[in-house]
Amino acid sequence: MSVPKKYIHDRLVLLFLSISSFLVVLGSLLIILRLDTGSKGIYWAQYRSNLGISAYIPGRITDILAFIVFLLVIFGMNIFLSMKVFQHHRNYAITVLSLGTLLILLTVIVSNLLLNLR
């Protein structure tokens, strides 16, 4: 798939791509640096409000590392979809990029909150 020339030169697209890439790198580093390999490796992976007192469900280190994979998949799909849509409608591509950036930001926040509970 070729990258449209106007896509690369659009300032708003580059702004959202820069913010998204910064958040992906920041989120990945925060997750990796906060992992504790010396302990048993049990982390709080889920929160279920309907369970009452035992609302937190424990998980393994792979459940936390899945956040990094999720960040990378969302970032890749975000770029792919926005390039496809940009050829037809610039505003739709910017909407896709902004919603992807919001999703990446929320992923970083949730992963850090789960790691704080440990």
C-alpha atoms as one frame of an Amber mdcrd trajectory, in Angstrom:
protein
   0.000   0.000   0.000   1.424   3.353  -0.993   1.270   6.318   1.339  -0.556
   9.313  -0.175   1.766  12.298  -0.528  -0.797  14.686   0.939  -1.152  12.409
   3.978   2.497  12.849   4.931   2.398  16.629   4.418  -0.774  17.283   6.416
   0.152  19.032   9.675  -2.834  17.844  11.682  -2.228  14.240  10.660   1.420
  14.542  11.663   0.399  16.055  14.999  -1.892  13.130  15.818   0.685  10.597
  14.628   3.361  12.235  16.795   1.131  12.289  19.857   0.091   8.677  19.305
   3.646   7.449  18.805   4.797   9.321  21.922   1.989   7.784  23.979   2.745
   4.283  22.672   6.425   4.590  23.579   5.615   6.176  26.943   3.003   3.545
  27.794   5.277   0.676  26.787   8.163   2.029  28.833   5.970   2.652  31.872
   4.633  -0.883  31.751   8.043  -2.500  31.244   9.776  -0.431  33.912   7.099
  -1.100  36.528   7.122  -4.875  36.164   8.594  -6.691  39.123  10.176  -9.956
  38.041  11.490 -10.807  41.521   8.102 -11.542  43.068   5.573 -14.225  42.253
   4.449 -12.326  39.158   0.798 -11.934  40.142  -0.813  -8.700  39.040  -4.322
  -7.315  39.179  -5.478  -7.840  35.623  -9.219  -7.129  35.794 -11.732  -5.189
  37.824 -15.311  -6.470  38.051 -17.635  -4.216  40.031 -20.364  -6.859  40.263
 -18.165  -9.179  42.384 -18.335  -6.985  45.485 -15.343  -7.250  47.823 -13.384
  -9.527  45.533 -13.772  -7.200  42.535 -10.141  -7.540  41.473  -9.210 -10.640
  39.491  -5.509 -11.591  39.568  -3.548 -12.331  36.440  -0.049 -13.172  35.262
   2.671 -11.019  33.773   1.478 -11.936  30.276  -1.847 -10.230  30.995  -0.019
  -6.981  31.715   2.279  -7.383  28.708  -0.845  -7.735  26.578  -1.354  -4.006
  27.122   1.841  -3.344  25.142   0.658  -5.574  22.320  -2.697  -3.801  22.394
  -0.976  -0.400  22.172   1.033  -1.500  19.143  -1.961  -3.067  17.385  -4.111
   0.020  17.934  -1.313   2.282  16.700  -0.787   0.199  13.561  -4.490  -0.086
  12.760  -4.916   3.613  13.465  -2.339   4.512  10.814  -3.660   1.948   8.324
  -7.296   3.041   8.595  -6.500   6.740   8.471  -4.387   6.312   5.321  -7.187
   4.379   3.636  -9.832   6.927   4.580  -7.643   9.971   3.840  -7.844   9.307
   0.110 -11.605   9.900   0.251 -12.221  12.274   3.184  -9.588  14.153   5.160
 -11.936  14.906   8.066 -12.793  11.241   8.547  -9.100  10.356   8.647  -8.498
  13.002  11.312 -11.455  11.635  13.287  -9.979   8.125  13.095  -6.602   9.437
  14.283  -8.107  11.409  17.160 -10.203   8.475  18.387  -7.186   6.169  18.133
  -5.129   8.631  20.150  -7.849   8.741  22.788  -7.922   4.933  22.935  -4.137
   4.807  23.334  -4.294   7.395  26.124  -6.999   5.436  27.953  -4.965   2.242
  27.613  -1.938   3.916  29.202  -4.094   5.222  32.055  -5.779   1.865  32.744
  -2.518  -0.097  32.621  -0.876   2.277  35.065  -3.854   2.133  37.414  -3.745
  -1.666  37.428  -0.009  -1.604  38.088  -0.530   0.865  40.969  -2.869  -1.586
  42.676  -0.161  -4.203  42.902
